[in-house]
Amino acid sequence: MTGRRRPMTRIGDLLPDAARGLGLEDELRLSRAMATFERLVAERVPAASGACRVTRIEGFAIVVEADAPIVAQELRLRATELMAAFAASPAGGGARELRVIVGRRGGPGPGAGH
């Protein structure tokens, strides 16, 4: 069997075009931002690792939910450093602002009432 083989392509290089074709470009961007921010927090603010997460991207801001006020405060104190590292990453996408909100992971959602 003789056939032409195409050059090998990394799957990570194919994902953006596939996501765009499926209309999932925003979801892919959010997923990359989440993974990148999680890694940066683990490296630069280890005490906050696992206690915060990117919830959405609004224009040039990433919105992060922290599980406790102390975690939110630490992220705000380190915002300049975190955003510089985030902006320098491929997932940065021009993000310039970090917005931190305090929430409860696994807590009752909106409308869960008394």
C-alpha positions, 0 to 999 in steps of 0.5 A, a space after each residue: 500500500 503506497 499512499 501519501 501521508 499528510 504531515 503530522 499536526 498537533 491536535 492543539 493546533 486543530 482545536 481553534 478552527 474546529 471550535 470556530 466551525 462549531 460555534 464554540 470559540 467563546 467556550 474554548 477561550 473561557 476554558 483556556 483562560 480557566 486553565 491558565 489562571 488556575 496554573 498561575 494561581 498555583 504558581 504565584 499564590 499557592 494558598 489560593 489554589 483550589 479556592 478560586 476559579 474563572 467564571 467568565 470573561 467580560 470584554 478585557 476583564 476576567 471575572 474570578 470567584 473566590 470561596 472566601 473573603 481572605 482568598 479574594 483579598 489575596 487575589 486583589 493584592 496580587 492582581 497586577 502580578 497575576 494579570 501581567 503573567 496572564 496577559 503574557 500567556 497565549 490565553 491572555 487575549 488582551 485581558 487587562 483587568 481582574 474582577 474578584 467576587 466572593 461566592 460559595 462553591 457548591 452552595 445554593 444557587 440563585 432562587 434557593 430559598 428559605 
